[in-house]
Amino acid sequence: MEGLTARSIMSAPVITVRPEMAVRDAVRLMLDRHVSGLPVVDGDGRLVGIVTEADLLPKEARTRVSEPLVGWFGRSLWLERLVTGYRKVEGRTVGEVMTHNVVTAEEDTPVHVLASRMMRYDVNRLPILREGRVVGIVARADVLKVFLRSDELLEREGRRLLDDVLVYGEEVALAVERGVFVLRGLVGSAARRQTLLRRLWDIDGVVAIDDRDLREAYRETAATWE
């Protein structure tokens, strides 16, 4: 079963800026458009960085930041965050304050991968690229929208999955209550239970799974031998 992808939840078209834009103009644009980050593109429209609230806040924090002994950070986002504080405080243009190592995704990236990537790199948004050019952007709020999928839709997808997963002798009833899958019935074993639960968790928008009333045939049979 195919899940949701970046294409289905991204915002497009995307507001972008050039590296030579003044910081004040970028701030005004962010506030006017109610966005917290702007992809930065070159003259060919290719992504070269991103400027966010986090890049601009150090200017007002009034914390003394010494120029680092090493300014090189390569392709490491973590190293860039460590050594670019001075540049962000002193910078006057977008290009001088932006983050160069941008965490991105492509249009066919699954939503669960987007969420995992945001958590791993501690970023609030992912520019979506097609051949190096920005075609959309996914924010954390966009990912959260999967939890607003209707119970009816989730139930249809869950029942289709049951039809594919259950084997002879297994009977499972499924209901959905505010995004929670409620399972009742019989599966073959503990391993079969885990297989079923793992597949159900793959459905985008599932809040939780209640399997307290899901019995295992192997366990019940073993109990009769005691």
Buried (B, 14 or more C-beta within 10 A) or exposed (E): EEBBBBBEBBBEEBBBBBBEBEBEEBBEBBEEEEBEBBBBBEEEEEBBBBBBEBBBEBBEEEEEBEEBEEEEBEEEBEBBBEBBBBBBBEBEBBBBBBBBBBBBBBBEBBBBBBBEBBEEEEBEBBBBBEEEBBBBBBBBEBBEBBEEBEBEEBBEBBEEBBEEBBEEEBEBEBEBEEBBBBBBBBBBBEEBBEBBBEBBEBBBBBEEBEBEEBBBBBEEEEEEEE
